[in-house]
Each structure stands twice: as C-alpha cells, then as structure tokens.
Amino acid sequence: MSVSIETTSTPVVPAKQEVPSVSLGTKNRLPEFSLAGKVICVSGAARGLGLTQAEALLEGGARVYALDRLEEPSPEFYDIQKRAREELGTDFQYRRIDVRDTELLHNTVESIANAEGRMDGLVAAAGIQQETPALEYTSQDANRMFEVNVTGVMMTAQAVAKQMIRFGNGGSIALIASMSGTIANRGLICSAYNASKAAVLQLARNLASEWGQYNIRVNTISPGYIVTAMVEQLFIQYPERREEWPKHNMLGRLSAPQEYRGAAVFLLSDASSFMTGSDLRIDGGHAAW
C-alpha cells in the first residue's frame, strides 16, 4: 500500500471542542433544533428529496444553497425560494454544479463561504440510479454510477469540510445513503447502485473519524422506498411494484419525501451534537424483518 503525504506551510488548527449551550427552562421551544444563522449546502436539491429537505432547513432558519446539475431547478424550487424570502426571513439560492466537476465544485463552495463568511452544513443528496442486470452492466455505466454516487459525494463533502475548517466553527454533514446499502432489494436489479450506497455508509464513518478533530460531524440517512416523480414513472414500467413494495416493510406502505424532513434538521442542528459516524435508517422497518 502506498501512502501520499501532502505538506503545507500553514498548519490547520482543529476547531475548539465545545458542548452546545442549551439551558433548561428556556422560553424558546427546542432551541437545539434551530438552524438560525447557519449556512448549508444541499446537493441534488433542484427537485425530489433534496429539495424537500432544503425547505425543512430553511424553515429551521438556515440560509441554503442548492447545488444540482440541472440547467434550471424544478418549478417548486422557485415557490420555496419565494417563501424563504417572504415568509421565513432567510434565503434560498441555486448553483448549477455537476458533482463530477471537482474544480468547479470546490470553487463554487468556496465562493459561497466567502460571501457568507461561514460554512456550517451539507446534505449530500445528489445521486443517480440505473436498473440493469449485473451480467449486462457495462464498465462505463458502472463507473458513471460510482463517480456520481461515491466520488461525487466524497468531493462535495471535502469541498464543504475545507471551508468549515477554514472558518474554525465545525459543522455537520449528512450524506444520503439508502437501506439498499445494507440489504439486497428483492425484485430490484441494481447491483451497482446498492454497492455505491454501501460505499457511502463506509465513507461517512471514515470521514467522521478524520474530521472529528475539527468538530465536524458526519452521518448518513438511509431512506427506504420513496414515492417520487421518478418512482412514479418506474411504476408505469413495472406496475406490479406499486402493490408489491409496500408488503416488504412493517408499515405496509411506501414513504413520501416529506417524511425525511425532520431527519435533515436533526442531523444538521445541535440536536444531534454528540452523533457522528452513525446511520439513521428510515425504512418503515424494511430491514428489520
């Protein structure tokens, strides 16, 4: 095994380790869940789960930057952006980024940090899926899957962590994994996707072990089946799955993106201040049978 060591003339000073101050008897309700004053990036937030979680972070008081490869975000993005400004007293911005473009990714995150004077959090929700039998998978398709779902997630976390370290305030990172990183989905042919999500789980544990010294926490969220626009299209192609999939978990139904809002706020806030290197699996009991 070869080890590469990069030296720098300016030593990095770890963030000061402090226990969050939340006093008993406060007039504010659950202040540890507040995200007021925090700056958070959410990759894959042009639509779907990432956008839903971004809205929850805005409601918590954070200023949020959506990072996505789409030319324009979904129409719902602009509704949430308007609500952020007019109702929530915060801001929601969009930056077009392909997480495979590492140089642009780092430059964009640095420019956000420079403009805001801080960087506090990340939800890495960007990812792709491809259902193909393992015997038919091409190396090009497999590499594309891993480049987006693993390398892209790692580089996004790295870009944000560098800014957290630069400002010395620590922060929290939540990577979107999947229950499919722990189990093989019955009837779903997606070996490369499942392998990529297993890699995200292990990536988070290792980042947490390296970055804890800077007061940066790294955790994962592992959703079960979520009914999104893309899944609805999948049900058109495989109508039997609409009836079959709910039978695979203990609640007998599929989840909606809104059911993961609280998880994002919990992990990005001081409510989870002693949680790192952990996975928050929310799958309706699918993997607990």
C-alpha positions as CSV (number, residue, x, y, z in Angstrom):
1,M,0.0,0.0,0.0
2,S,1.4,3.4,-1.0
3,V,0.8,6.5,1.1
4,S,0.9,10.0,-0.3
5,I,1.6,12.8,2.2
6,E,0.9,16.4,1.3
7,T,2.7,19.1,3.3
8,T,1.6,22.7,3.9
9,S,3.4,25.7,5.3
10,T,0.3,26.7,7.2
11,P,-0.8,24.3,9.9
12,V,-4.5,23.7,10.3
13,V,-5.8,24.3,13.8
14,P,-8.6,22.0,14.9
15,A,-11.9,23.7,15.9
16,K,-12.4,24.2,19.6
17,Q,-14.5,21.4,21.1
18,E,-17.4,22.8,22.9
19,V,-20.6,21.4,24.3
20,P,-23.6,23.3,22.8
21,S,-25.2,25.6,25.4
22,V,-28.9,24.8,25.7
23,S,-30.2,25.9,29.0
24,L,-33.1,24.2,30.7
25,G,-36.1,26.4,31.2
26,T,-35.5,28.5,28.1
27,K,-38.5,30.3,26.7
28,N,-37.6,29.1,23.2
29,R,-39.0,25.7,22.3
30,L,-36.4,23.1,21.5
31,P,-33.7,25.6,20.7
32,E,-31.2,22.9,19.9
33,F,-33.1,22.2,16.6
34,S,-32.7,25.8,15.5
35,L,-30.6,26.4,12.4
36,A,-30.8,30.2,12.6
37,G,-27.6,31.9,11.2
38,K,-26.3,28.7,9.7
39,V,-25.2,28.4,6.0
40,I,-25.9,25.0,4.5
41,C,-25.4,23.4,1.1
42,V,-27.7,20.7,-0.3
43,S,-26.6,18.8,-3.4
44,G,-29.2,17.3,-5.6
45,A,-31.7,19.9,-4.4
46,A,-33.2,21.0,-7.7
47,R,-36.1,18.6,-7.1
48,G,-37.2,15.5,-5.1
49,L,-35.8,14.5,-1.7
50,G,-33.0,17.1,-1.8
51,L,-35.5,20.0,-2.4
52,T,-37.8,18.8,0.3
53,Q,-35.0,18.6,2.9
54,A,-33.7,22.0,1.8
55,E,-37.2,23.5,2.6
56,A,-37.1,22.0,6.0
57,L,-33.6,23.5,6.7
58,L,-35.0,26.9,5.6
59,E,-37.8,26.5,8.0
60,G,-35.2,25.9,10.7
61,G,-33.7,29.3,9.9
62,A,-30.7,28.3,7.7
63,R,-29.6,30.1,4.6
64,V,-29.5,27.3,2.0
65,Y,-27.6,26.8,-1.3
66,A,-29.0,24.2,-3.7
67,L,-26.3,22.5,-5.8
68,D,-27.5,20.5,-8.8
69,R,-26.6,19.7,-12.4
70,L,-29.9,20.7,-13.9
71,E,-29.9,23.8,-16.2
72,E,-32.9,25.1,-14.2
73,P,-34.3,23.7,-11.0
74,S,-37.9,22.4,-10.8
75,P,-40.8,24.9,-10.7
76,E,-41.3,24.0,-7.0
77,F,-37.8,25.4,-6.2
78,Y,-38.9,28.9,-7.1
79,D,-42.0,28.6,-4.9
80,I,-39.8,27.6,-2.0
81,Q,-37.3,30.4,-2.8
82,K,-40.1,33.0,-2.7
83,R,-41.4,31.5,0.6
84,A,-37.9,31.6,2.1
85,R,-37.6,35.3,1.4
86,E,-41.2,36.5,2.2
87,E,-42.3,34.2,5.0
88,L,-39.2,32.7,6.6
89,G,-36.8,35.6,6.6
90,T,-34.0,33.7,5.0
91,D,-32.6,32.9,1.5
92,F,-32.5,30.0,-0.9
93,Q,-30.1,30.2,-3.8
94,Y,-29.3,27.9,-6.8
95,R,-25.9,27.0,-8.1
96,R,-25.6,24.8,-11.2
97,I,-23.0,22.1,-10.4
98,D,-22.2,18.7,-11.6
99,V,-20.5,16.9,-8.7
100,R,-18.1,15.2,-11.1
101,D,-16.6,18.6,-11.9
102,T,-14.4,18.8,-8.8
103,E,-12.7,22.1,-9.6
104,L,-15.9,23.9,-10.2
105,L,-17.4,22.3,-7.2
106,H,-14.6,23.5,-4.9
107,N,-14.6,27.0,-6.4
108,T,-18.4,27.3,-6.0
109,V,-18.5,26.2,-2.4
110,E,-15.5,28.4,-1.6
111,S,-17.3,31.4,-3.2
112,I,-20.4,30.7,-1.1
113,A,-18.3,30.5,2.1
114,N,-16.6,33.8,1.1
115,A,-19.8,35.6,0.5
116,E,-21.4,34.3,3.7
117,G,-18.3,34.4,6.0
118,R,-19.0,30.8,7.2
119,M,-20.0,27.3,6.2
120,D,-22.0,25.1,8.6
121,G,-23.5,22.2,6.9
122,L,-24.1,19.9,4.0
123,V,-26.8,17.5,2.9
124,A,-25.3,15.4,0.0
125,A,-28.4,14.1,-1.8
126,A,-27.1,14.1,-5.4
127,G,-27.2,10.6,-6.9
128,I,-28.3,8.5,-9.9
129,Q,-29.9,5.1,-10.3
130,Q,-29.8,2.5,-13.1
131,E,-31.6,-0.8,-13.0
132,T,-29.6,-3.3,-15.1
133,P,-28.8,-7.0,-14.5
134,A,-25.2,-7.4,-13.3
135,L,-24.4,-9.6,-16.3
136,E,-25.3,-6.8,-18.6
137,Y,-23.7,-3.8,-16.8
138,T,-21.0,-2.1,-18.8
139,S,-17.9,-0.7,-17.2
140,Q,-18.9,2.7,-18.5
141,D,-22.3,2.7,-16.7
142,A,-20.8,1.2,-13.5
143,N,-18.1,3.9,-13.4
144,R,-20.6,6.6,-14.0
145,M,-22.7,5.3,-11.1
146,F,-19.7,5.3,-8.8
147,E,-18.4,8.6,-10.0
148,V,-21.6,10.4,-9.1
149,N,-22.8,8.4,-6.1
150,V,-19.5,7.8,-4.4
151,T,-16.7,10.1,-5.7
152,G,-19.1,13.0,-6.2
153,V,-20.4,12.6,-2.6
154,M,-16.9,12.5,-1.3
155,M,-15.7,15.5,-3.2
156,T,-18.8,17.5,-2.1
157,A,-18.1,16.6,1.5
158,Q,-14.5,17.5,1.1
159,A,-15.3,20.9,-0.5
160,V,-17.6,21.8,2.4
161,A,-15.3,20.5,5.1
162,K,-12.4,22.6,3.8
163,Q,-14.5,25.7,4.3
164,M,-15.7,24.6,7.8
165,I,-12.0,24.0,8.8
166,R,-11.0,27.4,7.3
167,F,-13.5,29.2,9.5
168,G,-12.9,27.0,12.5
169,N,-16.5,26.7,13.6
170,G,-17.0,23.0,12.9
171,G,-20.2,21.8,11.3
172,S,-22.4,18.9,10.3
173,I,-22.6,16.8,7.2
174,A,-25.3,14.3,6.3
175,L,-24.8,12.0,3.3
176,I,-27.9,10.4,1.8
177,A,-27.3,6.7,1.7
178,S,-30.0,4.1,1.4
179,M,-31.4,1.0,3.0
180,S,-30.0,-0.6,-0.2
181,G,-26.5,0.0,1.2
182,T,-27.3,-2.6,3.9
183,I,-29.6,-5.1,2.1
184,A,-30.2,-6.5,-1.4
185,N,-33.6,-5.4,-2.5
186,R,-35.8,-8.3,-3.5
187,G,-37.0,-7.8,-7.1
188,L,-34.9,-4.7,-7.8
189,I,-31.9,-5.3,-10.1
190,C,-29.5,-2.6,-9.1
191,S,-26.2,-4.1,-8.0
192,A,-24.1,-1.1,-8.8
193,Y,-26.5,1.3,-7.1
194,N,-26.6,-0.8,-3.9
195,A,-22.8,-1.1,-3.9
196,S,-22.5,2.7,-4.2
197,K,-24.8,3.3,-1.3
198,A,-22.8,0.8,0.8
199,A,-19.7,2.8,0.0
200,V,-21.5,6.0,1.2
201,L,-22.1,4.3,4.6
202,Q,-18.5,3.4,4.9
203,L,-17.3,6.8,3.6
204,A,-19.3,8.6,6.3
205,R,-17.7,6.6,9.0
206,N,-14.2,7.3,7.8
207,L,-14.8,11.0,7.2
208,A,-16.3,11.2,10.8
209,S,-13.1,9.6,12.2
210,E,-10.8,12.0,10.3
211,W,-12.8,15.2,10.8
212,G,-14.0,14.8,14.4
213,Q,-10.8,16.7,15.5
214,Y,-12.2,19.8,13.7
215,N,-15.6,19.4,15.3
216,I,-17.2,18.3,12.1
217,R,-19.8,15.6,12.4
218,V,-20.6,13.2,9.5
219,N,-23.6,10.9,9.5
220,T,-25.8,9.2,6.9
221,I,-29.6,8.9,6.3
222,S,-30.7,5.6,4.8
223,P,-34.2,6.0,3.3
224,G,-36.5,3.2,2.3
225,Y,-38.6,3.3,-0.8
226,I,-39.7,6.9,-1.5
227,V,-42.5,7.8,-3.9
228,T,-41.0,10.5,-6.1
229,A,-41.8,11.5,-9.7
230,M,-39.1,9.2,-10.9
231,V,-40.5,6.3,-8.9
232,E,-44.0,7.0,-10.3
233,Q,-42.5,6.6,-13.8
234,L,-41.0,3.3,-12.7
235,F,-44.4,2.1,-11.6
236,I,-45.7,2.7,-15.1
237,Q,-43.0,0.4,-16.4
238,Y,-43.3,-2.1,-13.6
239,P,-46.9,-1.7,-12.3
240,E,-46.7,-4.8,-10.0
241,R,-44.2,-3.0,-7.8
242,R,-46.8,-0.5,-6.7
243,E,-48.6,-3.3,-5.0
244,E,-45.6,-5.5,-4.0
245,W,-43.2,-3.0,-2.5
246,P,-45.4,-1.9,0.4
247,K,-45.6,-5.5,1.5
248,H,-41.9,-5.5,2.2
249,N,-41.9,-3.3,5.2
250,M,-43.7,-3.3,8.6
251,L,-45.9,-0.3,7.9
252,G,-47.3,-1.7,4.7
253,R,-46.8,1.5,2.7
254,L,-44.2,3.5,0.9
255,S,-42.7,6.7,2.2
256,A,-43.0,10.3,0.9
257,P,-40.1,12.8,0.7
258,Q,-41.7,14.9,3.5
259,E,-41.1,12.1,5.9
260,Y,-37.3,12.8,5.9
261,R,-37.6,16.5,6.7
262,G,-37.1,16.0,10.4
263,A,-34.1,13.8,9.9
264,A,-32.3,16.5,8.0
265,V,-33.0,19.2,10.6
266,F,-32.0,16.8,13.4
267,L,-28.6,15.9,11.9
268,L,-27.7,19.4,10.8
269,S,-28.6,21.0,14.1
270,D,-27.2,20.8,17.6
271,A,-30.0,18.3,18.5
272,S,-27.6,15.7,17.3
273,S,-24.4,17.3,18.7
274,F,-22.9,14.0,20.0
275,M,-23.8,11.9,17.0
276,T,-21.2,11.2,14.3
277,G,-20.2,8.2,12.3
278,S,-23.8,6.9,12.5
279,D,-26.5,5.9,10.1
280,L,-30.1,7.0,10.6
281,R,-32.1,4.3,8.7
282,I,-35.7,5.3,8.0
283,D,-37.2,2.4,6.0
284,G,-40.5,1.5,7.7
285,G,-38.9,-1.5,9.2
286,H,-37.9,-3.0,5.8
287,A,-34.5,-4.2,7.0
288,A,-35.7,-5.2,10.5
289,W,-37.7,-8.3,9.4
